[in-house]
Amino acid sequence: MNQIQRFRMTALAEGSSFLLLLFVAMPMKYLMGMPKVVTVVGAIHGILFLAYVAQLAKLRATHQWDNRISFYALLASLLPFGPFIFDKHLREKEVATN
């Protein structure tokens, strides 16, 4: 598995954990009185976010990604559904490197 494939997997996991946090854990906390769910899902999401940023920094260095692409990758991680939209661009980069 190459570096971009690993980044794509991390990006999709991070994006999924963000959606779980926003649309499952947060409603469970505020509507059902279950704050522990946010603690657990939030911790998992935090770890995946840090892995995403670390892999982005490594990709930027090894594949000479410019500031624009790196900014869009970082922005995608901050927006709901962003990693899924950015994945199209990552697939194109993956094909170009193979």
N, C-alpha and C positions, 0 to 999 in steps of 0.2 A: 504494500500500500504506500503510495507516494504522499508527500507532504500536503498537497492540495486536497487529496482524498481524506486525509486525517482531519484537516481543517474543516472540510465540508461536513463530516460526521459530527465534529464538535459544534459547528454552527447550528446544525439542525437539532442537536440535543439541547443546546442553549436556548434556541428559539422555542422549542417545545416546553422547556422548563419555565420560560417566561410566560407563555400562554397559560400553563397550568397554574402558575402563581397568580396571574391576573384574573382568570376566569373560573378557577375552581377553588384555590386556597383562600383568596380574599373573600369571596362570597361565603365560604364556609366559616370564616372568622367572624364576619359581621352579621350574617343572617342566622347562623346556627350556633354561635358562641364557641367556636373551636379554634382558638388562637394558635394552638400547637401545630396545626397544619401549615400555617404560614411560616412558622419557625423552621420546620423540616424542609418544605419545598423551597423556601427562601435560601436556606443554606446550600442545598443542592444547586440551585440556580446561581448562587454566588461563586461556587467552585467552578461550575461550567463557564461562567462569564470570565473568570480569571484565566482559565485554560484557553478560551477563545482569544483573549487579548494577547496572551503569551505566544500562541501559535501565529497570530496576525503579525506580531513583531518579528518572529522568526521568518515568516514568509516574505515580509517586506525586505528583510536583509538578504535572504538567499535568492529571491526571484526579482529583486530590484523593482518592487512595486512603487509607483510614484505616489505622491501625496494625495492625489485625487482618489485613487482606488482605495488606498488605506483609509482615507476619511470616510468613504462610502461604506466600507466594511465595518468600521467602528460605529457609524451612524446606524447601520442595519441592526447591530446588536442592541441598540437602545430603543428601537421601535418594535411594537408588536407586529408580527408577520415579516419583519425586516429580513431576518436571515433566510427565510424561504424565498423571498423576492431576489435577494442577492445571490442565492444559490445558482440561478441561471447564469450569472456572470462567472461564477466559480467553475461551473461545468465547461464553459467556453475556454477558460484558462487551463483547465485540466486537459482538455483535448489538444490545446496548442502546445503543451509541454510534453505530450506523449509522442 
